[in-house]
Amino acid sequence: MARITIEDCLQQVNNRFALIHAAAKRVRQLRKGAEPTLASKNKDIVVALREIAAANIVISKTPGKPSEEIDTLLPEGKGLDAISGSEEQKETSEG
């Protein structure tokens, strides 16, 4: 059974709302095909929380709309905008 504690994750993120928001964004990335930074056979949410707890992804605040305040960055420097932008380009070129 996968076990991860919120306290482990809160050492990397300053509050629970930011943690849940960042984890949800990371889960969406994983479901769209992003490579996990940790080897795991667990569900996407567990992988996302473990990545946050291990500081394998960086959570940074950026000014903007409330829905855009937290940007989850991958270690290679590819942010959510870069990932979703490249997928949008694929969809427009295919369609």
C-alpha positions in Angstrom: 0.0 0.0 0.0 1.3 3.5 -0.9 1.9 5.7 2.2 2.8 9.3 2.0 2.2 11.9 4.7 1.0 15.4 4.2 3.6 16.6 6.7 6.4 15.3 4.4 5.0 17.4 1.5 4.4 20.5 3.7 8.1 20.8 4.3 8.4 21.7 0.6 5.1 23.7 0.2 4.0 26.4 2.7 0.3 25.5 2.9 -2.2 22.8 2.3 -4.1 24.7 -0.5 -0.9 25.2 -2.4 0.1 21.6 -1.9 -3.3 20.3 -3.3 -3.2 22.7 -6.2 0.4 21.7 -7.1 -0.3 18.0 -6.7 -3.4 18.3 -9.0 -1.4 20.1 -11.7 1.3 17.4 -11.5 -1.3 14.6 -11.7 -2.7 16.3 -14.9 0.9 16.4 -16.3 1.5 12.7 -15.5 -1.8 11.7 -17.1 -0.9 13.7 -20.3 2.3 11.7 -20.6 4.9 13.5 -18.6 7.6 11.3 -17.3 7.6 10.8 -13.5 10.8 11.7 -11.7 10.5 8.7 -9.4 10.0 5.1 -10.3 6.7 3.9 -8.9 3.9 1.6 -9.6 1.5 3.7 -7.5 -1.4 5.9 -8.7 -0.6 9.3 -10.2 -1.6 11.2 -7.1 0.8 9.2 -4.9 3.6 9.7 -7.4 2.9 13.5 -7.5 2.9 13.7 -3.7 6.1 11.7 -3.5 7.8 14.0 -6.1 6.8 17.0 -4.0 8.0 15.5 -0.8 11.3 14.5 -2.3 11.7 18.0 -3.8 12.0 16.6 -7.3 9.7 19.3 -8.6 9.8 23.0 -7.6 6.8 24.9 -6.6 7.0 28.6 -7.3 4.5 31.4 -7.0 4.0 33.6 -10.0 1.8 36.7 -10.2 -1.3 36.4 -12.3 -4.8 35.0 -12.1 -5.6 33.0 -9.0 -5.7 29.8 -11.1 -2.2 30.6 -12.4 -0.6 31.5 -9.0 1.3 28.2 -8.6 3.4 26.9 -11.4 4.9 23.4 -11.1 8.2 23.1 -12.8 10.0 19.9 -13.8 13.7 19.6 -13.0 14.6 20.1 -16.7 13.1 23.6 -16.5 10.0 22.7 -18.5 7.0 24.4 -16.8 3.3 23.7 -17.2 3.1 26.3 -19.9 5.8 24.7 -22.0 4.2 21.3 -21.7 0.7 22.4 -22.5 1.9 24.8 -25.2 3.7 22.0 -27.0 0.6 19.7 -26.7 -1.6 22.5 -28.1 0.7 22.9 -31.0 0.4 19.1 -31.7 -3.4 19.3 -31.6 -3.6 22.3 -33.9 -1.1 20.7 -36.4 -3.0 17.4 -36.4 -6.5 18.9 -36.7 
